[in-house]
């Protein structure tokens, strides 16, 4: 079915993003995977193309259309080439900027936002800790007030863009006695004494995404780098997580649809027993089921995109979108590997890399089990 949420300006923007991906991304994927990182050149080119400033006000170099459909277009086009790159850009351009824009001071806006928009400042957000996973209310990283500064101690892990980020939004406990109500957000900048990065983590998939551990050993951060009010960080994270979860759903489904389309063509071209393998009834019925499931999921996501654009998307509906879309993504890609037979298990085939890249989408941004817990609570259970 034809999607009806996008207008001419969105489709024109999609054409520009698709051209950027074809010119600057697709030819370099192998080299970036080998380097286990995206080069600075990519971020600067993406900034020049206007892909990184959609959440940044115009006065600081951004586009700031306040229309999430533009964000969705960027995610979808990047995900068709690489799930990893869509997630890296999602962190930098979609997840971190709202914290600065909505909570930051005028001085923070002027200091950080122009670099976010033009790609010269790569960003990350550091919530997850080695002992906590999705349990954000029980952070162990601490920040203690010392005169005009805060001293941060602790560690974070699984941080996307963590190895290369110039600015990291760090969640730390400032009032331990307040539990969830005692968490504050800080802007930690590269080069601050005591801020160290661990190794690039050796992941199952997404090699082009630099994911790393972060360590904070008596990192002295000026009070001017507090983002928002002290002790309100948990509330702000809960407020912003629906956008992160919707993004994971959007680029996860676009990723699956692209590989499904390629697999469909493969089943038409691949011959066995005198006919294309897609002509066998089991494969024909399976592909019919997968295409239908993707399109039904797309209809729900499009409603969620429009709700978020209107400022009406609830945390529970975002949880539904993230859980369902990531499950569908992984189901589709698992079947796509099977339809490719032995070739589907070869790293030289996109379907194998896509299958590995996708698995984490059921874990990050809150595991799908946590999503179901949120949905269940909303049902009064």
N, C-alpha and C positions, 0 to 999 in steps of 0.2 A: 504494500500500500504506500501511496505517496505520503511523505511526511509533510505536515502542514504548519509546523511551528516557525519555519524560517521565512524571512522576507527577502526581497531582492538584495538589500544591503548585506545580509548575512551570506547569501550565496556568492555575491561578488567577493566578499572577504574570504570565503572558502576557496574560491579559485586562486586567490593570491597566496593563501597558506599552502594549498596543494602544489602550486608552482615552486614555492620556497622549499617544500619537502623534497620534490623531485630534483631540484637543482643542488640544494645544500646538504640534505640529510641522507637520502637513499644511497648516493655514491660513496658515502663515507662510513657507512654502518660497520663494515668489517674492521676498518682501521680503528674506530672508536671502541669497538668491543675488545680489540687486541690491547688497546691502551688502558682499558678499564676506566674510562673517563671521557667526558665531553670536553673538547678543547675550548679555550676562551674565545676563539674565533666563532664558534657556534653561537655562544651566548650573545656576542656583539652583533652577529648577523641577525639573530632572532629579535634582538632589541631594535635594530634598524628597521626590520620588517614590521614592527609594531605588535609583536606577539607577546611581549612581556609586560606591557604597560596597561593592560585592560582594566586593572584594579587601581591604577595610579591616576590621580587628578591631572588634568591637562597642564596646569601651571608647573608641574614637576616633570613634564615630558611624556606623560602617559596619554592614553586614549579615554579611559574612564567613561565608557558608554553606559555603565550601570545596567547592563543587559547581559545576563549570563549566557544567552545564546551565542554570543561571540566567543566566550570562553569554551563553550561546548564545541564550536567549530574547530578551534585550535586543537583541542584534545583529540577529536575524531580524526583529523587529518594526520596528526603526528602518530597516533596509535596505529593507523593503517601501515605505517612504515616500521614503527618500533614502539612496543608497549613501554619499554624502559624510558625512552626519551619523553614520551607523554607524561610519565610520572615525575621525571626530573623537572620538566617545565611546569607541571602542575604545582609542585612544591614552591618553586621560585616565583611564579607569576600569579597563582591562584590562591595559594594557602597562606603564605607569609604576608603579602602586601596588605590584606584587610586588617591584620593586627596593627600594623603601623599607621595605616590611614585612619582607622576608626578610633584607636586608642592613643596614638602618638601625639607628642607635642608639636607645635609649629617648628621648633628647632630640629626635632627628629625627622619631620617631613622633609625639611630642606636638606638635611644631612644624608638621608638614606634613600629617599624615593627616586631622585633622578637617576642614580646608579641602577636601581631595580629596573626602571623603565628602559634604559639604554643597554642593559646587559653587562655593564662594567662591574656591578655588584651582584654576585651570585649569593643566593640566600638558602637557608635551611631552617628547619624547626626541630628543636630537640626536646621531645617529650619522653619517649620510651627509654626505660632503664633496664639494665641487665636482669634485675630481680623482679621487675614489675609487669612488663608486657603491656597489656591493655588496661591495667589497674592504675590509671593516672592519678587517682586520689591519694595514693600512697607513695609519692615520690620520696626518694632518699637524698637527692641532691639538695644542698642547703645554701642559703644566702644569708649572711649575718651582717647587720649594719655596723659600720666602723667609720664614724665621722660622716663625711660627705660621700663615702663609698659603701659598696656592698662587697663582701668577700664570698665568692662562690666556691664550693667544694662538692665533688661528686663525679658521676660519669653517666654517659648516655650511650645507647647503642642502636644499631639499625637505622642510622640517620642518613637519609637520602640527600645527596649533594654535600654530605658532611666533610668529605676530604678536601673539597675545593671552595667551600663557602667562605665568602668575605664577611658575612653577617649571619649570625645564628640567633634565632629567638629561643631562649632557654627558659624552661619552666623549672623553678626552684622553690623549695619550701622556706618561707620567711617567718612563719609563726607556727611552729610544730604543734602547739597546744590546740590550734584551730583546725587541725586535720585538713580536709579538702578546702576549707575556707582560709587557709593560711599559705596559699601558693601565689607566687608573683612571677611575671614575665620580664625577662631582661634581654636587651640587645647586646650580645657578646661579639666583639669584632676581632677579626684575624689580627694576630700580632700582640694581643694582650698577654702580658706575662702570666704564665701558668696555664694558659689555654693550649692544650695539645690534642693532636689528632692521632688516633691509633691507625692500624693498618686498614687498607681497603679490604672489606670483608669478602671472603671467597664464597659467593652465593651460588645456588643451583642455576639460576638464570640471571638475566639482565646484566651482563658483564659491562655494558657501556655506562651503567649507572654507578657512580662512585658512592658506595654506601660504606660508612665507617663508624668506628667508635670515637667518642669525644671524651676528653678528660679535663677536669677543672680542679686545679691544685692551687688554692689560695688566689684565685683570679680576682683581681681588684677591679670592680666595675663602678664607674661614677653613677651617682644617683640620677644623673641626666639620662642614663640608659635604661631606666625602669620604663617599661611599656605598659601604660595604663596605671591604675591605682594599685598600691601595695595591697597584697592579700586578696586580689580579685582575679588572679590568673586562671583558676579552675573554672570559674563562671564563664570567663571569656573563651576558654578552650571549648567548653560545652556549647557555647553559642556558635563558634566557628566550625566545629566538627561536621555539621550537616553539609556544608559546602565541600569539605574534603571528601566526605563519603559519596556525595553525588558525583564529584569528579571521578572518583575511582570507578563508579558504575558506568559513567559515560565513556571513558576511554577503554574500560574493560570490554564493553559490548562492541564498540567500534573495532577493536582489535580482533575479537572473535569473528565478527562479520567478514572482515577482510580475509582472514585465513579460510573461513568457510567458503567464500566465493572462489578462492584459489583452489580449494579442495574439490569443489563442484566441477571446475574445469578439468582438474586432474582425473576425476572419475569418468569424464567424457573421453579424454584422450587415452587413458590407460586401457589396454586390451588384455583380456584373459578368456580363454575358452571360446575364442572366436567373436567376442563382442566387448563393448566397453564395460568396465566393471560397474559403472553407475546404472547400467541397464538391468542388473540382477535385482530381483524384487526386494531382497533385504536391504540392499544399499539404497535403492530408490525410495523405499519407505523411510529409511533412516534419514536421508537427506531432506525428505519432505517434512519430517518431524523437526529437524534441527532448524531449517529455514523458518518454519512457522513459529517455533519457540523464540527465535531471535527477533522476529518481527513483532510478536506479542510483547516481548520485553521492551523493545524499542518504543512501543506505544506508551507503556507505563513510564519509561524514562522521559519521554517527551513531555508528558504531563508534569513530571517532577521538575524538569527544566523550566517549564512555564510557571509553575508554582514558585520556584526559587527566584525567577526573574521578577515576579510580583511581590516578593518578600513574604510568601505564604507557606513555604515548605517547612513542615514540622520535622523535628529531630527523629521522630518515629518513622515518618515516611522516607526520610533520607536513609535510615537504617534498612528499611525494606528494599529500597532501590539498590543499596550497596550489597546486601546479602544475596538478593535474587540475581542481580546481573553478574556478580562474580561467580556464583554457582553455575549459571548458564554458560558463562565464558569458559570455565574449566571443563564442563561437560562437552561443549561443542568441540573444543580443541582436542580432548581425549579421543573423541570419535574421529576427528580429522587425522590424527596420527594413525589410528587403526585403518582408516581407508587408504592411507598411503602404504600400508604394509611395511616391509622392512625398511623402505626408504624413509618412512616417517620417523624412524629412530636414528637417522643420520643427521648430525649437526649441520651438514651442508644444506639441508632442506629447511626452509623457513618454518615449516609446520613444527619441526622438532624444537627449534629455538623458541617459537611462540608458546608451545606447550610448557616449556620450562619457565619462560618469563611470566606466564599467567598465574602460576600456582600461588604466589604470594598475595594475590589480590583477595584471597579469602582470609588472609591473616592481618594485613596492615589496615590502618585507619579504623582499628577496632575489629577484632576477629569476628567471623560470622556467628560464632556462638554468642558473643556479646551483643551483636545485632538482634539475635533472636530473643535474648534476655530483655532488651529494651522493648521489643515488640510485645513480648509476653506481659511485661509489667503494664503496658498501655492497655492490655486486655483485661486488666484487673486480676491477674494471676500471681 
